[in-house]
């Protein structure tokens, strides 16, 4: 989605925040407890992951958004739209977590929309909020939040899936029409919905939530591999990364070798799959001046929040000088891939 027309200038990101709980589970402790084996831990490459026992997923989203509003000097009542995204359980079965977030950040009269696009939800929510602002001139400001928490016994963050460990966090992005340290240049998304089977496997459709004692993504992925679909997916993954990053650059008016393109952040998956599948694709893109960053070693994979968390980390570390561009890459089961292009500007 190109974000210039019908606007005369791109939308701005006024704040990007990551809220992490204080508690961590280290890989060393997980090894000692037998929660992960040495070979898997080495391939994943995480030092530790964030764990929340005290705050549910939507509460962490509220904490991130409250921080973002304070940094921007905004009141929640200034918001004309709220989009909240998640991957996993939000604390209640029959409920509207997006409205909870809007209510608790002081935006009770703003339309609140929930986005359940698996781990690509944060980018999908950003795209929805940007589209709403483009379509509706009365919406001057919007908030995009994510929140995810992966607790036992229903979810084993270390052994419930392959190639990643899950961390708990909330994130928030604030969108404005004129002010903020980043211009939102483009949001590109590509989809390959035939691969939704990876997270469904051979399971029958259930009649109620939580009919299984725990989430076991490894089981559905084994069924996916047994179906013979894995080689085609591996090839599709590489082509999707090429497609989505290339589209984001084109829509932002940039070439891959433009010296202003300084950073590409990867989803917070394990370092093994990033090296195996993502780096080869990125190398083919020809991003000669961009540093490729994996920022998840101290948090784990944050569900729907990876892209927003990565922008928050870039901002905290002052990685971008004025005029420089970052590309935020994400993916989610279903399957979809997104790339967000942002440019640092004078606030």
PyMOL commands that set and color helices and strands:
alter all, ss='L'
color gray80, all
select helices_A, chain A and resi 27-32+38-44+57-72+76-78+97-104+118-135+193-199+217-226+230-251+271-285+303-316
alter helices_A, ss='H'
color red, helices_A
select strands_A, chain A and resi 11-19+24-26+48-50+81-85+111-115+141-148+169-176+182-191+261-265+291-293+325-332+336-344
alter strands_A, ss='S'
color yellow, strands_A
deselect
rebuild
show_as cartoon
